[in-house]
Amino acid sequence: MFDVLGDINWLAVLLSTIAYSVLGALWFTLLFPSPYALALGRDPAQKPDMSPIFYLGPLLCVLVTSLATAVLMRSLGIENLGDAVLFGTIVGVGYLVATTFNVAINPNIPRPLRYGLVSGGYFLAGSLLSSIILVVLA
């Protein structure tokens, strides 16, 4: 695995992380803020208090996700756009969307299906975006 880490394009991982993070900011604040708030049982007009963990936490998580995606793509020999889109879709639906719905199905999420659709949609889009960036810049 350490050979694979040495072969990673770290600039691509950084750009993937930034793009994924920007997508998240747009997704949850401009594109789907009301559906997301309603999924969490909040009034969409009431804005939550945002401490630094709500900015730094997702950034760190997306960095780990981008790095893992780069390692898997390199290990699987994914080198063209079509394979990157297929990979991003499989990982997005098979792991990220499925896990998002699994997390949502608990008593603390008042509208789990809505939460799964909004958040799962973001993770699928992010997986595709990340995979495309990583293969294009490889």
C-alpha positions in Angstrom: 0.0 0.0 0.0 2.8 2.4 0.7 3.9 2.1 -2.9 0.4 3.2 -3.9 0.6 6.2 -1.6 3.9 7.2 -3.2 2.2 7.0 -6.6 -0.7 9.3 -5.6 -1.1 12.7 -7.2 -1.3 14.7 -4.0 -2.3 17.9 -5.9 -5.2 16.0 -7.4 -6.2 14.8 -3.9 -6.0 18.4 -2.6 -8.1 19.7 -5.6 -10.6 16.9 -5.1 -10.9 17.8 -1.4 -11.5 21.4 -2.2 -14.0 20.7 -4.9 -15.9 18.2 -2.7 -16.0 20.7 0.1 -17.2 23.5 -2.1 -19.9 21.2 -3.4 -21.0 20.5 0.1 -21.1 24.1 1.0 -23.3 24.8 -2.1 -25.4 21.7 -1.6 -26.4 22.3 2.0 -26.5 26.2 2.0 -27.7 27.2 -1.5 -29.2 24.2 -3.3 -31.0 22.2 -0.7 -31.0 24.1 2.7 -34.7 23.7 3.3 -35.1 20.0 2.5 -32.0 19.3 4.6 -33.4 21.3 7.6 -36.8 19.6 7.3 -35.1 16.2 7.2 -33.5 17.1 10.5 -36.7 18.3 11.9 -35.6 21.9 12.0 -37.3 25.1 10.8 -35.6 26.1 7.5 -35.8 29.8 8.6 -33.8 29.1 11.7 -30.1 29.0 10.9 -28.0 26.7 13.2 -25.0 28.1 15.1 -21.9 27.0 13.3 -18.8 26.3 15.4 -15.5 25.5 13.7 -16.1 21.8 13.9 -18.9 22.1 11.3 -16.3 23.5 8.9 -13.2 21.6 9.7 -14.8 18.2 10.4 -16.3 17.8 6.9 -13.1 19.1 5.3 -11.0 16.5 7.1 -13.6 13.8 6.3 -13.5 14.8 2.6 -9.7 14.7 2.6 -9.8 11.2 3.9 -12.4 10.2 1.3 -10.5 11.8 -1.5 -7.3 10.0 -0.5 -9.1 6.7 -0.2 -10.6 7.2 -3.6 -7.2 8.0 -5.1 -5.7 4.9 -3.5 -8.5 2.6 -4.7 -8.5 4.1 -8.2 -4.7 3.7 -8.5 -4.9 0.1 -7.1 -7.6 -0.8 -9.6 -5.8 0.8 -12.5 -8.6 3.3 -13.3 -7.1 5.6 -15.9 -9.9 6.9 -18.1 -13.0 9.1 -17.6 -15.5 6.3 -18.3 -14.0 4.0 -15.7 -13.8 6.9 -13.2 -17.5 7.7 -13.6 -18.4 4.0 -13.2 -16.1 3.8 -10.1 -17.6 7.0 -8.6 -21.1 5.7 -9.2 -20.4 2.3 -7.6 -18.7 3.8 -4.6 -21.2 6.6 -4.4 -24.3 4.3 -4.5 -22.8 1.2 -3.0 -21.0 2.7 0.0 -21.8 6.4 0.5 -25.5 6.5 -0.3 -26.2 3.2 1.4 -24.3 4.2 4.5 -26.1 7.5 4.6 -29.5 5.9 4.5 -28.3 3.4 7.2 -27.2 6.2 9.5 -30.4 8.1 8.8 -32.6 5.2 9.9 -32.6 5.8 13.6 -34.8 7.6 16.0 -32.7 10.8 16.0 -33.4 11.6 12.3 -37.1 12.5 12.1 -37.3 12.1 8.3 -34.8 9.4 7.4 -35.8 9.0 3.7 -35.6 12.8 3.1 -32.3 12.9 4.9 -31.0 10.0 2.9 -32.0 11.6 -0.4 -30.5 15.0 0.3 -27.3 13.8 2.0 -27.0 10.7 -0.1 -27.4 12.8 -3.3 -24.5 15.0 -2.1 -22.3 12.0 -1.4 -23.0 10.5 -4.8 -22.3 13.8 -6.6 -19.1 14.2 -4.5 -17.9 10.7 -5.3 -18.4 11.3 -9.0 -16.7 14.7 -8.8 -13.8 13.3 -6.9 -13.3 10.4 -9.2 -13.4 12.6 -12.3 -10.9 15.1 -10.8 -8.5 12.3 -9.7 -8.5 10.6 -13.1 -8.2 13.8 -15.1 -5.3 15.0 -13.1 -3.6 11.7 -12.7 
